[in-house]
Amino acid sequence: MNVYSDEYFMRIALKQAQIAFENEEVPVGAVITYDNKVIAKGHNLCEKLTDFTAHAEMQVLTSASSYLQNKYLNECTLYVTLEPCVMCAGATFWTRIGRIVFGASDEKRGFLSISKKILHPKTIVTGSVMENECSFLIRSFFQQKR
């Protein structure tokens, strides 16, 4: 069995972020893996759904739980192009996600600006994976909007 790197899965999340960008959504993409395979992928849908909770992470958490028929995702990894906000981090707490890997930091709204205690105590966090690529897409989006 092939074992894929964090960069491999982050590239898939970046493709989702690009779809969001093209649809005039804030370009955040996410994937969830289980047993080294993608079981959920998605991107922000806040504009399309007129729903401020429709973040990429929320989309994939729901999808992964449905796929596994289990509300607990402790054996899964969430890859997301931007550090999760407090809402999304709180949602990962309830899923008991095993690991979170994010690309770009979010100093204004990221959960780490508040506390890592928002996450489940067993959740492992890895940041700055493909940070330059993830940051570039977000910056490009907001420069285009101004």
Backbone bond lengths (Angstrom), bond angles and torsions (degrees), N, CA, C in turn:
res aa  C-N    CA-C-N  psi(-1)  N-CA   C-N-CA  omega(-1)  CA-C   N-CA-C  phi
1 M - - - 1.449 - - 1.525 109.49 -
2 N 1.325 116.45 135.72 1.463 120.92 176.28 1.520 110.27 -74.63
3 V 1.317 115.23 138.22 1.459 120.55 173.48 1.521 106.69 -108.42
4 Y 1.319 116.60 119.16 1.451 121.65 -175.24 1.530 110.66 -93.88
5 S 1.304 115.28 152.94 1.467 121.95 -177.77 1.526 111.03 -84.27
6 D 1.331 114.83 166.20 1.462 119.90 174.07 1.522 110.57 -59.29
7 E 1.324 116.77 -37.16 1.470 120.64 179.63 1.527 110.98 -63.65
8 Y 1.314 117.14 -38.40 1.466 121.56 178.62 1.532 110.37 -57.09
9 F 1.327 115.94 -50.03 1.463 119.76 -178.11 1.528 111.72 -72.95
10 M 1.342 117.24 -31.92 1.464 119.36 178.08 1.530 110.08 -66.83
11 R 1.315 117.74 -32.33 1.475 120.13 176.17 1.532 110.41 -61.99
12 I 1.313 117.19 -37.85 1.464 121.13 177.54 1.532 109.52 -65.76
13 A 1.338 116.24 -42.50 1.475 120.28 176.89 1.524 110.28 -62.54
14 L 1.338 117.03 -39.03 1.475 120.57 178.22 1.530 111.67 -63.64
15 K 1.318 117.15 -36.34 1.473 119.78 176.29 1.527 110.12 -63.20
16 Q 1.319 116.66 -36.94 1.466 120.41 176.57 1.529 110.38 -67.18
17 A 1.332 116.31 -40.18 1.469 120.29 177.54 1.520 110.86 -62.22
18 Q 1.316 116.73 -37.30 1.463 121.22 178.49 1.531 110.81 -64.37
19 I 1.320 116.38 -38.27 1.470 120.29 176.31 1.532 109.55 -62.06
20 A 1.330 116.26 -43.64 1.465 120.30 177.54 1.530 110.16 -59.87
21 F 1.323 116.75 -45.93 1.465 122.74 179.07 1.523 110.42 -54.90
22 E 1.328 115.86 -47.82 1.466 121.57 -178.25 1.527 112.21 -65.84
23 N 1.335 116.54 -22.41 1.460 121.46 179.16 1.524 112.28 -101.23
24 E 1.332 115.63 16.41 1.459 123.24 177.44 1.525 113.67 60.41
25 E 1.318 115.27 30.61 1.464 122.59 171.08 1.524 107.21 -98.94
26 V 1.325 117.59 154.76 1.468 119.59 172.73 1.526 106.18 -57.88
27 P 1.345 117.10 124.54 1.465 120.39 -169.46 1.527 114.81 -76.89
28 V 1.310 114.51 79.90 1.458 121.35 173.99 1.518 106.72 -119.67
29 G 1.335 114.98 130.33 1.453 121.10 177.75 1.515 109.99 -123.50
30 A 1.326 115.80 154.62 1.457 120.34 -178.47 1.521 110.68 -147.54
31 V 1.312 114.98 150.83 1.463 121.87 171.33 1.529 108.18 -138.66
32 I 1.306 115.17 153.28 1.464 120.82 172.06 1.507 107.61 -122.00
33 T 1.328 114.11 134.32 1.458 120.82 178.47 1.519 110.51 -113.91
34 Y 1.312 113.90 150.04 1.459 122.64 174.37 1.518 106.34 -141.04
35 D 1.300 116.56 129.78 1.464 120.75 179.04 1.531 111.24 53.87
36 N 1.348 115.33 40.36 1.468 123.24 175.32 1.525 114.36 67.48
37 K 1.339 117.27 24.16 1.459 119.67 173.96 1.525 109.84 -137.31
38 V 1.321 115.34 150.87 1.462 121.24 -179.90 1.526 108.97 -73.86
39 I 1.336 115.32 125.35 1.472 119.62 176.88 1.522 111.83 -112.67
40 A 1.353 116.69 -11.53 1.469 120.37 178.29 1.516 108.58 -156.06
41 K 1.326 116.00 140.36 1.463 120.36 174.36 1.519 108.10 -145.17
42 G 1.331 114.70 148.46 1.447 118.61 -178.82 1.514 111.43 -173.97
43 H 1.318 114.16 -178.81 1.459 121.08 -177.94 1.523 108.11 -148.49
44 N 1.329 115.33 172.48 1.459 120.13 178.79 1.524 110.62 -56.67
45 L 1.328 115.15 137.79 1.469 121.88 176.91 1.526 110.81 -131.09
46 C 1.326 116.79 21.80 1.468 121.02 -175.49 1.520 112.65 -58.86
47 E 1.320 117.59 -44.46 1.474 121.12 -178.89 1.523 110.77 -69.44
48 K 1.321 116.02 -48.35 1.463 120.62 -177.14 1.524 111.85 -61.24
49 L 1.326 116.51 -41.66 1.462 120.65 -176.80 1.524 113.15 -93.22
50 T 1.341 116.29 -3.24 1.467 121.97 -173.89 1.531 108.96 48.01
51 D 1.334 113.89 52.92 1.463 121.29 -174.05 1.519 108.79 -142.51
52 F 1.323 116.30 110.40 1.462 119.98 -177.59 1.524 112.79 -67.09
53 T 1.324 119.18 -13.18 1.470 121.11 177.72 1.531 112.62 -91.37
54 A 1.311 118.09 -0.22 1.473 121.46 -174.11 1.533 112.09 -83.34
55 H 1.315 116.13 44.21 1.464 120.78 176.99 1.530 110.06 -69.29
56 A 1.323 115.49 158.47 1.465 121.52 -179.21 1.525 111.48 -54.79
57 E 1.329 116.03 -43.15 1.463 119.75 -178.30 1.523 111.38 -62.62
58 M 1.324 116.98 -42.19 1.463 120.61 -179.47 1.530 110.36 -63.32
59 Q 1.334 115.38 -38.81 1.462 119.84 179.26 1.531 110.88 -60.99
60 V 1.337 116.15 -46.99 1.476 118.73 -175.27 1.522 112.40 -78.16
61 L 1.319 118.51 -29.96 1.467 119.43 176.43 1.525 110.01 -62.73
62 T 1.326 116.15 -45.29 1.462 120.78 178.69 1.530 110.97 -63.28
63 S 1.319 115.67 -45.29 1.461 120.78 -178.81 1.530 111.85 -63.67
64 A 1.319 116.99 -43.55 1.471 120.91 -179.24 1.532 111.08 -66.12
65 S 1.328 116.78 -41.51 1.468 119.67 177.91 1.518 111.04 -62.31
66 S 1.319 115.71 -40.10 1.462 120.59 177.53 1.529 110.37 -64.42
67 Y 1.332 116.07 -45.61 1.467 121.11 -179.42 1.529 111.20 -59.09
68 L 1.340 116.07 -45.26 1.470 120.61 -177.42 1.525 112.53 -85.00
69 Q 1.354 116.47 -8.42 1.468 120.84 -174.79 1.526 110.71 53.57
70 N 1.342 113.97 44.86 1.456 120.44 -177.28 1.521 108.84 -154.23
71 K 1.315 117.60 133.53 1.458 119.90 178.63 1.528 111.96 -78.41
72 Y 1.314 117.49 -13.50 1.466 120.94 179.32 1.524 110.67 -99.03
73 L 1.328 114.95 129.76 1.473 121.61 -177.26 1.530 110.12 -118.13
74 N 1.319 116.63 35.59 1.462 121.11 -174.85 1.524 113.73 -65.25
75 E 1.309 118.47 -17.06 1.466 120.92 177.74 1.528 111.35 -101.72
76 C 1.318 116.43 13.75 1.462 121.87 -176.83 1.524 111.71 -112.12
77 T 1.331 114.19 161.86 1.461 121.79 174.32 1.522 108.51 -122.83
78 L 1.328 114.94 132.78 1.460 122.65 174.25 1.516 108.09 -98.22
79 Y 1.318 116.91 122.73 1.465 123.29 172.74 1.513 106.64 -107.24
80 V 1.325 116.86 126.52 1.461 120.20 -178.76 1.527 108.50 -142.24
81 T 1.322 115.69 140.79 1.466 120.54 -173.06 1.523 113.49 -73.45
82 L 1.325 117.85 -18.68 1.461 122.18 179.18 1.522 108.79 -131.08
83 E 1.316 116.10 140.29 1.464 121.16 177.12 1.531 109.19 -48.93
84 P 1.323 117.73 128.96 1.465 120.03 -178.00 1.531 112.87 -60.54
85 C 1.315 115.29 146.59 1.463 121.53 174.32 1.534 108.19 -75.10
86 V 1.306 115.86 176.24 1.463 121.34 -179.10 1.533 110.87 -61.95
87 M 1.335 117.53 -40.75 1.464 120.74 179.58 1.529 110.98 -59.94
88 C 1.316 115.79 -49.26 1.463 120.11 -177.59 1.530 111.62 -68.70
89 A 1.325 116.23 -39.14 1.468 119.98 176.89 1.529 109.86 -61.31
90 G 1.333 116.00 -41.41 1.462 119.97 177.41 1.523 111.86 -61.87
91 A 1.309 116.57 -39.54 1.467 120.52 177.64 1.530 110.66 -63.98
92 T 1.330 116.52 -38.89 1.477 118.45 178.64 1.521 110.84 -65.46
93 F 1.344 116.85 -30.88 1.472 119.63 176.44 1.522 109.88 -56.06
94 W 1.340 115.42 -48.32 1.465 119.53 -175.53 1.517 112.58 -69.15
95 T 1.331 117.01 -26.39 1.471 119.31 177.16 1.522 111.80 -82.80
96 R 1.340 115.98 -13.79 1.478 121.99 -176.01 1.524 111.12 60.63
97 I 1.328 117.03 34.70 1.467 121.18 -178.28 1.530 109.46 -48.17
98 G 1.331 115.89 138.35 1.457 120.01 -177.01 1.514 113.83 -71.87
99 R 1.331 115.15 -37.02 1.463 118.97 -174.39 1.519 109.33 -153.14
100 I 1.327 115.58 144.76 1.457 122.77 173.12 1.513 107.64 -123.05
101 V 1.329 116.31 128.20 1.466 122.77 175.72 1.522 106.16 -120.98
102 F 1.342 117.19 121.72 1.453 119.44 178.66 1.514 111.29 -123.84
103 G 1.333 114.43 159.30 1.456 121.30 -178.68 1.515 111.58 -90.49
104 A 1.318 116.74 -83.30 1.462 122.36 -176.66 1.528 110.70 -85.34
105 S 1.325 116.11 142.83 1.465 121.49 173.11 1.521 108.90 -77.73
106 D 1.319 115.68 154.05 1.458 121.47 176.03 1.522 107.67 -126.41
107 E 1.320 116.07 91.03 1.461 120.38 -175.46 1.523 113.17 -65.68
108 K 1.336 117.87 -26.70 1.466 120.77 -178.54 1.522 112.52 -82.13
109 R 1.330 117.63 -44.53 1.456 120.38 -171.40 1.527 114.88 -124.68
110 G 1.318 117.64 0.24 1.456 120.78 -179.98 1.521 112.19 -70.54
111 F 1.327 116.20 150.32 1.461 120.44 -176.82 1.520 112.74 -64.11
112 L 1.331 118.32 -27.00 1.465 120.27 -178.88 1.528 112.45 -67.32
113 S 1.340 116.95 -20.63 1.470 119.12 176.21 1.528 111.04 -71.98
114 I 1.322 116.75 -17.42 1.464 122.18 177.91 1.535 109.45 -98.96
115 S 1.339 115.87 -65.27 1.461 120.38 -179.22 1.523 110.32 -177.02
116 K 1.315 115.73 141.78 1.463 119.93 174.48 1.530 110.58 -71.25
117 K 1.331 116.60 -14.65 1.464 121.15 -179.27 1.520 112.98 -67.59
118 I 1.331 117.12 -9.38 1.470 120.93 175.52 1.529 109.72 -64.16
119 L 1.336 116.21 -30.14 1.464 121.70 -178.85 1.527 110.93 -80.84
120 H 1.323 115.23 161.60 1.457 120.62 172.50 1.531 107.86 -61.71
121 P 1.325 118.21 141.52 1.471 120.20 -176.15 1.538 114.73 -59.14
122 K 1.321 117.67 -23.71 1.472 120.15 -179.32 1.523 112.84 -91.20
123 T 1.323 118.36 -6.70 1.462 121.39 -179.24 1.524 110.20 -70.70
124 I 1.317 115.50 129.99 1.467 122.57 177.33 1.524 107.96 -96.84
125 V 1.328 117.11 135.49 1.465 122.07 -178.53 1.518 110.62 -117.18
126 T 1.329 115.34 132.68 1.462 122.48 172.99 1.517 106.92 -127.56
127 G 1.330 116.28 124.22 1.456 120.40 -179.51 1.512 111.99 -113.66
128 S 1.320 114.88 171.85 1.467 123.87 174.59 1.529 114.26 67.15
129 V 1.326 118.13 27.26 1.467 121.13 175.64 1.527 107.56 -83.52
130 M 1.321 116.61 117.74 1.461 123.33 -175.80 1.532 110.72 55.92
131 E 1.316 115.24 39.04 1.461 122.04 -175.67 1.521 112.99 -56.10
132 N 1.328 117.52 -42.71 1.474 120.18 -177.91 1.523 111.92 -61.71
133 E 1.320 116.89 -45.40 1.461 121.23 -179.31 1.533 111.21 -65.51
134 C 1.331 115.49 -42.51 1.466 120.27 -179.60 1.526 110.88 -66.71
135 S 1.326 116.88 -44.19 1.468 121.69 179.34 1.521 111.35 -63.83
136 F 1.327 116.62 -40.54 1.466 121.00 -178.87 1.525 111.12 -58.54
137 L 1.322 116.76 -44.70 1.465 120.88 -178.01 1.534 110.83 -64.10
138 I 1.305 117.41 -43.67 1.471 121.41 179.05 1.534 110.36 -64.45
139 R 1.339 116.56 -47.82 1.469 120.10 179.81 1.518 111.14 -60.55
140 S 1.328 116.59 -42.61 1.478 120.96 179.33 1.518 111.00 -59.31
141 F 1.315 116.07 -42.86 1.465 120.94 -179.23 1.529 110.69 -60.44
142 F 1.331 116.37 -49.84 1.463 118.94 -176.58 1.529 112.68 -72.60
143 Q 1.321 118.03 -29.92 1.482 120.02 174.29 1.516 109.88 -65.71
144 Q 1.309 117.04 -38.84 1.469 122.12 179.27 1.531 110.36 -65.82
145 K 1.335 117.51 -33.22 1.460 122.33 -178.01 1.529 112.60 -75.90
146 R 1.332 117.06 -24.23 1.475 120.35 -175.79 1.489 112.56 -83.25
